[in-house]
Amino acid sequence: MTTDVVVRCADCAYAAAFDSLRAARTALDDHERETGHSVEWNIGRLSGGVERAGADAGVCGREGCANPDSPLLDHGGSDDA
């Protein structure tokens, strides 16, 4: 599954769809810098692995949303400072 990101400008007719977050973010930044407009973006879907990582990390922002058993989370086992 590919990423599906739509970028739309509320101040003009600019609209574009991208298959990667990087391409969408670059286009958004370029348009805002060149025009001074405020651009919105919508992430329609992400690859399954990215969605799982986000869900495991609790990126929804709600307390208790993270998966405490996820191997993707840092459970304090690293000695790196």
N, C-alpha and C positions, 0 to 999 in steps of 0.2 A: 504494500500500500504506500502511496506517495503522500507527501504533505500537500495540503490544499490551502493556500493563503490568498485572500482577496484584499487588495489595498484600494481604498476609495478616498477621494478628497471631497470634503464638504464645501469647499470654496470654489471649485471649478469642476469640469467634466472628467478630470483624470480618474481612471479606474483601470486596474490591471490584476490579473491572476498569476500566481507563481507556484512552482512546485517545490520550492524550498524556502525555509525561513530566512536564510541568508540573502537570497535574491530579493525577497519581499522587503526586508529591512533596509537593504541598500537602496532600492527604489524609493521607499518611504523617505529615507534620509535625504536623498538627492532632491526629491520633489519639494520637501519642506525647505531645504536650504536654498533652492533656486527660486522659489515663489513666495516663501514666507507663510504658506498655507498650513493649516493643521490637517494632517492626514490620519485617517482611521484605518485599522486593519482588523480582519477577522480571520481567525485560524479555524477552518472548517474541519480538518481532520489531520491527524499525525500518524506516523507508523505505529504499529502495535507496541513495539518496544519503548518508544518515546512516551506513549500514553501510559504504559505500565509504570515506567520510571516516575512520571509525574504523579500518578496515583499513589505509588509507594512512598514518595517523599512528602505527600500531603500538600501539594502545591495549590490546593483549592483555598488555602488560607484559614480553614476552620480548625479549631483546637481538636486534637484527637483524631485527625483525619489520616495521619500517616500510618503506614503498615509497619509496626514495630519488628516484624519478622523478616523484613526485606533485606536482602544482601546488599542493596544499593545504599542503605543508610549507614552513616558512620556511628557506630555504637560505642565510641570512646576507646577502641582497641588500638589506635595508632599512637605511637610515641612522638610523631612528628610535631614540631612546634612552629 
